[in-house]
Amino acid sequence: MSFWKNQSQCKNCGREYMRKWRRENTARQKQIQRKSQLWKNYSLTQEEYEKMFRAQQGKCAICGRLGGGTSKEYPLDVEHCHLTGKIRGLVCSPCNLGLGHFDDDPARLRAAADFVEEKSIS
């Protein structure tokens, strides 16, 4: 069923109304959009995110830094397995990117850690 079906205004008027509403309610629009993305990408509600955030005391599950994510409303990124979709925890953006660059491969991550430790001892 179309969104505009059974509406008292034409599609163009309805679109203009929504554009105006989004301009006047940018904070609410961002909140709605983020909530939708959490569900669409991770099947995670905003309340579940907040519960995980509190359980981690607002710190990255890897490095322990506070926040460090890409938004003020959701200061930590949802880290998950790309094969299973299972959520592993909340991490800061640098840690999330690092995992991604190593393809979530524990052997490559260990090798990188060994390399850094070995080359740092001089």
Buried (B, 14 or more C-beta within 10 A) or exposed (E): EEEEEEEEEEEEEBEEEEEEEBEEEEEEBBEEEBBEEBEEEBEBEBEBBEEBBEEBEBBBBBEEBEBBBEEEEBBBBBBBEEEEEEBBBBBBBBBBEBBEEBEBEEEEBEEBEEEEEEEEEE
